[in-house]
Amino acid sequence: CLAYSNLKSPSDAIWFSAPCTGGSSWQSINAARGPETRAKIQVHWDLFKKLWAAFEPIALHAISVGAGVFIEWPRACRYWKDNRVSTFLTNHGFQFADFDGCMYGLTAPGGREIGKPINKPWRVACVNSSLPDRLCLKCDHTHEHAPCAGGLTKGTQGYTCEIGMIVHDSFRHDVSCRT
């Protein structure tokens, strides 16, 4: 597998950010809509399980060579509580970088709320990384928020430039400390 052959040392990393739709806290409400909706939710969970099953052995290999391993979902995503995920994180000493998007430039891209900060509560579980010390700001409540819901949700699935820069700076720091 290409992933195994490219993860060779502490200078490498893997980032897992699977779709979080099935694990959304809204799915409890959506499930009440009936069997068709519950079947759609199950499709999302089935995809998550397949992706996790493919990711876990690659992550084990990455950990064995000292590479950074990162897993990202919203903090309230139910996938964090899935037994496979929680056991894996505990067994391998993962730490959490918990942060809110509004503190890192996440704003509504359009509509009536354009430019308003969005308080998306994110979590990145990581091992072999200083990220939890660098990406940790939570909302300071000094601003109004656009909702992280409805039509604005899709726009929150990407990272801001500020988040990307912090992740890369953290990785650069970690590699320089380990090599």
QUIKA-V38041 format. One record per residue. N is the residue number from 1. RES is the residue in one letter. PHI is phi in radians with two decimals (none if undefined). D_LAST is the distance of its C-alpha to the last C-alpha in whole Angstrom. Layout:
n:N res:RES phi:PHI d_last:D_LAST
n:N res:RES phi:PHI d_last:D_LAST
This chain:
n:1 res:C phi:none d_last:26
n:2 res:L phi:-1.04 d_last:24
n:3 res:A phi:-1.06 d_last:21
n:4 res:Y phi:-1.10 d_last:20
n:5 res:S phi:-1.22 d_last:20
n:6 res:N phi:-1.63 d_last:17
n:7 res:L phi:-1.79 d_last:15
n:8 res:K phi:-2.04 d_last:13
n:9 res:S phi:-2.77 d_last:10
n:10 res:P phi:-1.12 d_last:8
n:11 res:S phi:-1.49 d_last:8
n:12 res:D phi:-1.98 d_last:11
n:13 res:A phi:-2.72 d_last:14
n:14 res:I phi:-2.33 d_last:18
n:15 res:W phi:-2.12 d_last:21
n:16 res:F phi:-1.97 d_last:24
n:17 res:S phi:-2.46 d_last:27
n:18 res:A phi:-1.33 d_last:30
n:19 res:P phi:-0.92 d_last:33
n:20 res:C phi:-1.77 d_last:35
n:21 res:T phi:-0.93 d_last:38
n:22 res:G phi:-1.13 d_last:39
n:23 res:G phi:-1.61 d_last:38
n:24 res:S phi:-1.10 d_last:39
n:25 res:S phi:-1.12 d_last:41
n:26 res:W phi:-1.19 d_last:44
n:27 res:Q phi:-1.16 d_last:44
n:28 res:S phi:-1.10 d_last:46
n:29 res:I phi:-1.26 d_last:49
n:30 res:N phi:-1.07 d_last:49
n:31 res:A phi:-1.06 d_last:50
n:32 res:A phi:-1.21 d_last:53
n:33 res:R phi:-1.26 d_last:54
n:34 res:G phi:2.30 d_last:55
n:35 res:P phi:-1.09 d_last:54
n:36 res:E phi:-1.13 d_last:53
n:37 res:T phi:-1.18 d_last:50
n:38 res:R phi:-1.08 d_last:49
n:39 res:A phi:-1.14 d_last:49
n:40 res:K phi:-1.12 d_last:47
n:41 res:I phi:-1.09 d_last:44
n:42 res:Q phi:-1.08 d_last:44
n:43 res:V phi:-1.05 d_last:43
n:44 res:H phi:-1.13 d_last:40
n:45 res:W phi:-1.15 d_last:39
n:46 res:D phi:-1.09 d_last:39
n:47 res:L phi:-1.10 d_last:37
n:48 res:F phi:-0.96 d_last:35
n:49 res:K phi:-1.09 d_last:35
n:50 res:K phi:-1.15 d_last:34
n:51 res:L phi:-1.13 d_last:31
n:52 res:W phi:-1.12 d_last:30
n:53 res:A phi:-1.06 d_last:31
n:54 res:A phi:-1.34 d_last:29
n:55 res:F phi:-1.27 d_last:26
n:56 res:E phi:-0.98 d_last:25
n:57 res:P phi:-1.13 d_last:25
n:58 res:I phi:-1.20 d_last:22
n:59 res:A phi:-1.10 d_last:20
n:60 res:L phi:-1.06 d_last:21
n:61 res:H phi:-1.09 d_last:19
n:62 res:A phi:-1.02 d_last:16
n:63 res:I phi:-1.08 d_last:16
n:64 res:S phi:-1.14 d_last:16
n:65 res:V phi:-1.75 d_last:13
n:66 res:G phi:1.44 d_last:11
n:67 res:A phi:-1.29 d_last:12
n:68 res:G phi:-1.32 d_last:13
n:69 res:V phi:-2.24 d_last:17
n:70 res:F phi:-2.27 d_last:20
n:71 res:I phi:-2.30 d_last:23
n:72 res:E phi:-2.24 d_last:26
n:73 res:W phi:-2.66 d_last:29
n:74 res:P phi:-1.06 d_last:32
n:75 res:R phi:-1.03 d_last:32
n:76 res:A phi:-1.50 d_last:36
n:77 res:C phi:-1.06 d_last:35
n:78 res:R phi:-1.22 d_last:36
n:79 res:Y phi:-1.07 d_last:34
n:80 res:W phi:-1.05 d_last:32
n:81 res:K phi:-1.61 d_last:34
n:82 res:D phi:-1.04 d_last:35
n:83 res:N phi:-1.00 d_last:34
n:84 res:R phi:-1.06 d_last:32
n:85 res:V phi:-1.22 d_last:30
n:86 res:S phi:-1.09 d_last:30
n:87 res:T phi:-1.14 d_last:30
n:88 res:F phi:-1.05 d_last:26
n:89 res:L phi:-1.09 d_last:25
n:90 res:T phi:-1.16 d_last:26
n:91 res:N phi:-1.11 d_last:25
n:92 res:H phi:-2.00 d_last:21
n:93 res:G phi:1.18 d_last:21
n:94 res:F phi:-1.16 d_last:21
n:95 res:Q phi:-2.01 d_last:21
n:96 res:F phi:-2.01 d_last:24
n:97 res:A phi:-1.82 d_last:23
n:98 res:D phi:-1.79 d_last:27
n:99 res:F phi:-2.72 d_last:28
n:100 res:D phi:-1.97 d_last:32
n:101 res:G phi:-0.99 d_last:32
n:102 res:C phi:-1.06 d_last:34
n:103 res:M phi:-1.48 d_last:32
n:104 res:Y phi:-2.21 d_last:30
n:105 res:G phi:1.45 d_last:32
n:106 res:L phi:-1.36 d_last:34
n:107 res:T phi:-2.33 d_last:37
n:108 res:A phi:-1.17 d_last:40
n:109 res:P phi:-1.40 d_last:40
n:110 res:G phi:-2.97 d_last:44
n:111 res:G phi:1.30 d_last:48
n:112 res:R phi:-1.10 d_last:49
n:113 res:E phi:-1.70 d_last:46
n:114 res:I phi:-0.84 d_last:44
n:115 res:G phi:1.46 d_last:42
n:116 res:K phi:-1.30 d_last:42
n:117 res:P phi:-1.07 d_last:39
n:118 res:I phi:-1.95 d_last:38
n:119 res:N phi:-1.56 d_last:37
n:120 res:K phi:-1.52 d_last:35
n:121 res:P phi:-1.47 d_last:33
n:122 res:W phi:-1.77 d_last:30
n:123 res:R phi:-2.47 d_last:27
n:124 res:V phi:-2.14 d_last:24
n:125 res:A phi:-1.54 d_last:23
n:126 res:C phi:-2.59 d_last:19
n:127 res:V phi:-2.36 d_last:16
n:128 res:N phi:1.06 d_last:13
n:129 res:S phi:-2.63 d_last:14
n:130 res:S phi:-1.65 d_last:15
n:131 res:L phi:-0.95 d_last:18
n:132 res:P phi:-1.03 d_last:20
n:133 res:D phi:-1.44 d_last:20
n:134 res:R phi:-1.95 d_last:20
n:135 res:L phi:-2.09 d_last:23
n:136 res:C phi:-2.53 d_last:25
n:137 res:L phi:-1.34 d_last:29
n:138 res:K phi:-1.93 d_last:32
n:139 res:C phi:-0.88 d_last:35
n:140 res:D phi:-1.66 d_last:37
n:141 res:H phi:1.05 d_last:40
n:142 res:T phi:-1.74 d_last:41
n:143 res:H phi:-2.55 d_last:42
n:144 res:E phi:-1.50 d_last:44
n:145 res:H phi:-1.94 d_last:42
n:146 res:A phi:-1.45 d_last:43
n:147 res:P phi:-1.23 d_last:43
n:148 res:C phi:-1.59 d_last:40
n:149 res:A phi:-2.78 d_last:43
n:150 res:G phi:1.00 d_last:45
n:151 res:G phi:-1.16 d_last:45
n:152 res:L phi:-1.50 d_last:42
n:153 res:T phi:-1.05 d_last:40
n:154 res:K phi:-1.00 d_last:39
n:155 res:G phi:-1.20 d_last:37
n:156 res:T phi:-1.66 d_last:35
n:157 res:Q phi:-1.40 d_last:33
n:158 res:G phi:-1.73 d_last:31
n:159 res:Y phi:-1.76 d_last:28
n:160 res:T phi:-1.30 d_last:29
n:161 res:C phi:-1.02 d_last:27
n:162 res:E phi:-1.10 d_last:26
n:163 res:I phi:-1.11 d_last:24
n:164 res:G phi:-1.02 d_last:23
n:165 res:M phi:-1.12 d_last:21
n:166 res:I phi:-1.15 d_last:20
n:167 res:V phi:-1.06 d_last:18
n:168 res:H phi:-1.17 d_last:16
n:169 res:D phi:-1.09 d_last:16
n:170 res:S phi:-1.08 d_last:14
n:171 res:F phi:-1.10 d_last:12
n:172 res:R phi:-1.03 d_last:11
n:173 res:H phi:-1.07 d_last:10
n:174 res:D phi:-1.07 d_last:9
n:175 res:V phi:-1.11 d_last:6
n:176 res:S phi:-1.15 d_last:5
n:177 res:C phi:-1.32 d_last:6
n:178 res:R phi:-1.65 d_last:4
n:179 res:T phi:-1.99 d_last:0
